[in-house]
């Protein structure tokens, strides 16, 4: 099976060259997607400054349980809709939230030291 145009389709190869071409094309697309993911992670992390400074002004802690609960509910729903392993996607999102919280902590430390 191969994923094409948003769905899985049966595929059979006529020869080794076809399989090699599909492998190459698929790996190239994975590389493109990886680059896009890094760009998105960078964009997501860059929002930490706005979030940290807003939370500080409002008097909110960095950890917001209700927000994280809502994110995990959304992740579970989306994972199930897309047929992805909920536990693995949850781990990925946990890593992204850790990255964001760490960045927020650094920003608030810099803010205390007068750099923002």
Buried (B, 14 or more C-beta within 10 A) or exposed (E): EEEEEEEEEEEEEEEEEEEEEEEEEEEEEEEEEEEEEEEEBEEBBEEBBEBBBEBBEEEEEBEBEEEBEEBBEEBBEEBEEEEEEBEEBBEEBBEBBEBBBEBBEEBBEEBEEEEE
